Amino acid sequence: MPSGNSSLLRETVVTGNIELSPDVYLISFQRNYDFIPGQVIKIGLDNDQPPRIYSICSGNTDPDISVLFNVKKDGVLTPRLASLIPGDKLLVSEPYGSFLGSNEPAWWIAAGTGIAPFYSMFRSGMKKGKSLIHGVSYLNQFYFEDELEEAFEENYTRCCSRESSCNTFPGRVTDYLDQLKHFPDVKYFLCGKALMVVEVRDLLISKGVPFANIEAEIYF
């Protein structure tokens, strides 16, 4: 397991930076550490501003590490991250955190860029026995959709609250979960903004899912 020295940032080199949808980027950089899928890293550009925390979005055998991020127009870091090109430098911490993937059966429930740790788990070979539920506002926010649909088939549910298509549930993740009748005795991993995580956690508990079966990672 990585030692998790999250306070120490080391320089690495950007290898790619792709805009997946408006103001959402997947940035990749040289991999200097091993990690467990689900872990996070801190990223900065200099020592003048505090780093930000991001979930790793790549598989644990991929040659590079990637993270998925939204550009915040008034942010200090993300507009600069979006402008980076291969060869530019980043400051990155060792991986750390306790939101860890495993080979046990589970439901992965994500909102927006909260898909990142689950994509890392999937890319790391942890798909067996998993159901993936992803909620977004617009259809172009189903990141990695084609790859995930091919891999998960009927165990991949897309919930879209502001647009509709023939293969998406029309509403939020909580709307989808609320109309389900059966929740298996498995782990439930939640990743998204605080309000989403709290609402989904409370709904699962109201449906009879034990609190101990719920793991959460909150995005800020």
C-alpha positions as CSV (number, residue, x, y, z in Angstrom):
1,M,0.0,0.0,0.0
2,P,1.3,3.5,-0.8
3,S,2.7,5.3,2.3
4,G,0.3,8.3,1.7
5,N,2.6,11.2,2.4
6,S,0.0,13.6,1.1
7,S,1.9,16.7,2.4
8,L,4.8,16.2,0.1
9,L,4.4,17.3,-3.6
10,R,6.8,16.3,-6.3
11,E,7.2,17.5,-9.8
12,T,5.9,15.5,-12.7
13,V,5.3,16.0,-16.4
14,V,1.9,16.4,-18.2
15,T,1.4,13.8,-20.9
16,G,-2.1,14.8,-22.1
17,N,-5.0,17.1,-21.4
18,I,-8.4,16.5,-23.1
19,E,-11.6,18.4,-22.8
20,L,-14.3,15.7,-22.5
21,S,-17.3,18.1,-22.4
22,P,-17.5,21.9,-21.9
23,D,-15.2,22.9,-19.1
24,V,-14.5,19.3,-18.0
25,Y,-11.0,18.0,-18.6
26,L,-9.1,14.7,-18.2
27,I,-5.5,15.6,-17.5
28,S,-2.8,12.9,-17.5
29,F,0.8,13.0,-16.2
30,Q,3.8,10.7,-15.6
31,R,3.1,8.1,-13.0
32,N,5.6,8.0,-10.2
33,Y,3.7,5.9,-7.6
34,D,1.6,2.8,-7.3
35,F,-2.0,3.4,-6.0
36,I,-5.1,1.6,-4.9
37,P,-8.2,2.4,-7.1
38,G,-10.3,4.9,-5.3
39,Q,-7.5,6.8,-3.8
40,V,-6.9,10.6,-4.2
41,I,-3.9,12.8,-4.8
42,K,-3.2,16.5,-4.3
43,I,-2.3,18.6,-7.3
44,G,-0.7,22.0,-7.4
45,L,1.2,24.2,-9.9
46,D,3.4,26.1,-7.5
47,N,4.1,26.6,-3.8
48,D,2.2,29.9,-3.7
49,Q,-1.3,28.4,-3.7
50,P,-2.6,25.4,-1.8
51,P,-3.1,22.2,-3.8
52,R,-6.5,20.6,-4.5
53,I,-7.6,17.0,-4.0
54,Y,-8.7,14.9,-6.9
55,S,-9.6,11.2,-7.3
56,I,-7.4,9.2,-9.6
57,C,-9.3,8.4,-12.8
58,S,-6.9,5.8,-14.4
59,G,-6.3,2.1,-13.9
60,N,-3.6,0.9,-11.6
61,T,-1.7,-0.7,-14.5
62,D,-2.1,2.3,-16.9
63,P,1.3,4.0,-17.7
64,D,0.1,7.4,-16.7
65,I,-2.1,8.8,-13.9
66,S,-5.2,10.8,-14.9
67,V,-7.6,13.0,-13.0
68,L,-11.0,14.4,-14.1
69,F,-11.9,18.0,-13.2
70,N,-14.4,20.8,-13.7
71,V,-13.0,24.2,-14.6
72,K,-14.3,26.8,-12.0
73,K,-14.2,30.1,-13.8
74,D,-13.3,32.0,-10.6
75,G,-11.0,29.3,-9.4
76,V,-7.3,29.7,-8.8
77,L,-6.1,26.3,-10.0
78,T,-8.5,24.7,-12.5
79,P,-8.4,27.4,-15.2
80,R,-4.6,27.0,-15.2
81,L,-4.8,23.2,-15.2
82,A,-7.1,23.4,-18.3
83,S,-4.4,25.4,-20.2
84,L,-1.6,22.9,-19.6
85,I,-0.1,21.0,-22.5
86,P,2.1,17.9,-22.7
87,G,5.6,18.8,-21.4
88,D,4.3,21.2,-18.8
89,K,5.0,20.5,-15.1
90,L,2.7,19.7,-12.2
91,L,3.2,19.2,-8.5
92,V,1.6,15.9,-7.3
93,S,1.4,14.2,-3.9
94,E,1.6,10.4,-3.2
95,P,-1.9,8.7,-3.4
96,Y,-3.8,8.3,-0.2
97,G,-7.3,7.8,1.1
98,S,-9.7,5.1,2.3
99,F,-12.3,5.0,-0.4
100,L,-10.9,1.8,-1.8
101,G,-12.1,-0.5,-4.5
102,S,-12.3,-4.3,-4.0
103,N,-13.4,-7.4,-5.9
104,E,-16.5,-7.8,-3.7
105,P,-20.0,-7.2,-5.2
106,A,-21.1,-3.6,-4.9
107,W,-23.1,-0.8,-6.3
108,W,-21.1,2.2,-7.6
109,I,-23.2,5.4,-7.5
110,A,-21.8,8.6,-8.9
111,A,-22.8,12.1,-9.8
112,G,-21.0,14.2,-12.4
113,T,-17.2,13.9,-12.2
114,G,-17.7,11.6,-9.2
115,I,-17.5,8.9,-11.8
116,A,-13.6,9.2,-11.6
117,P,-12.8,6.7,-8.8
118,F,-15.2,4.1,-10.2
119,Y,-13.7,4.5,-13.7
120,S,-10.3,3.8,-12.0
121,M,-11.7,0.7,-10.3
122,F,-13.2,-0.5,-13.6
123,R,-9.9,0.1,-15.4
124,S,-8.2,-1.9,-12.7
125,G,-10.3,-5.0,-13.3
126,M,-12.8,-4.6,-10.5
127,K,-16.0,-4.8,-12.7
128,K,-17.2,-8.2,-11.7
129,G,-20.3,-8.2,-9.5
130,K,-20.7,-4.4,-9.8
131,S,-23.6,-2.2,-10.8
132,L,-22.8,1.3,-11.9
133,I,-25.3,4.2,-11.6
134,H,-24.2,7.6,-12.9
135,G,-26.3,10.8,-12.6
136,V,-25.7,14.0,-14.6
137,S,-27.5,17.1,-15.7
138,Y,-26.8,16.9,-19.5
139,L,-26.2,14.0,-21.9
140,N,-22.7,15.1,-22.8
141,Q,-21.6,14.6,-19.1
142,F,-21.7,10.8,-19.3
143,Y,-17.9,10.5,-19.3
144,F,-16.5,7.2,-20.7
145,E,-20.1,6.3,-21.7
146,D,-19.3,4.0,-24.7
147,E,-16.6,2.1,-22.9
148,L,-18.8,1.6,-19.7
149,E,-21.9,0.7,-21.7
150,E,-20.0,-2.1,-23.5
151,A,-18.5,-3.4,-20.3
152,F,-21.4,-3.2,-17.9
153,E,-24.4,-3.7,-20.3
154,E,-27.6,-3.8,-18.2
155,N,-25.7,-3.1,-15.0
156,Y,-24.9,0.5,-16.2
157,T,-27.7,3.0,-15.5
158,R,-27.6,6.6,-16.7
159,C,-29.8,9.2,-15.0
160,C,-30.1,12.6,-16.7
161,S,-32.1,15.3,-15.0
162,R,-32.2,18.1,-17.7
163,E,-32.2,16.2,-21.0
164,S,-33.6,12.9,-22.2
165,S,-32.7,10.1,-24.5
166,C,-34.0,6.6,-25.2
167,N,-31.4,4.9,-23.0
168,T,-31.4,7.2,-19.9
169,F,-33.6,7.4,-16.8
170,P,-35.3,10.8,-16.8
171,G,-34.4,12.3,-13.5
172,R,-31.8,12.4,-10.7
173,V,-30.1,9.4,-9.1
174,T,-32.3,9.7,-6.1
175,D,-35.4,9.5,-8.3
176,Y,-34.1,6.3,-9.9
177,L,-33.2,4.7,-6.6
178,D,-36.5,5.7,-5.0
179,Q,-38.5,3.7,-7.5
180,L,-36.5,0.5,-7.0
181,K,-38.0,-2.3,-4.9
182,H,-35.0,-4.4,-4.1
183,F,-31.6,-3.5,-2.7
184,P,-29.2,-6.4,-2.4
185,D,-27.0,-7.0,0.6
186,V,-23.8,-5.5,-0.9
187,K,-21.6,-2.5,-0.4
188,Y,-22.8,0.8,-1.8
189,F,-20.1,3.3,-2.8
190,L,-21.2,6.9,-3.3
191,C,-19.2,9.7,-4.9
192,G,-20.3,13.2,-5.7
193,K,-21.0,16.5,-4.1
194,A,-22.0,16.6,-0.4
195,L,-25.7,17.1,-1.0
196,M,-25.9,14.2,-3.4
197,V,-24.0,11.9,-1.1
198,V,-26.2,12.8,1.9
199,E,-29.5,12.4,0.0
200,V,-28.5,9.1,-1.5
201,R,-27.2,7.8,1.8
202,D,-30.4,8.7,3.6
203,L,-32.5,7.2,0.8
204,L,-30.6,3.9,0.9
205,I,-30.9,3.7,4.7
206,S,-34.7,4.4,4.4
207,K,-34.8,1.5,1.9
208,G,-33.2,-0.9,4.5
209,V,-29.6,-0.7,3.5
210,P,-27.4,-0.9,6.6
211,F,-25.3,2.2,7.3
212,A,-22.2,0.0,7.6
213,N,-22.7,-1.1,4.0
214,I,-22.4,2.5,2.7
215,E,-19.0,4.1,1.8
216,A,-18.8,7.7,0.6
217,E,-16.4,10.1,-1.0
218,I,-17.5,13.8,-1.2
219,Y,-16.4,16.1,-4.0
220,F,-16.0,19.8,-3.3
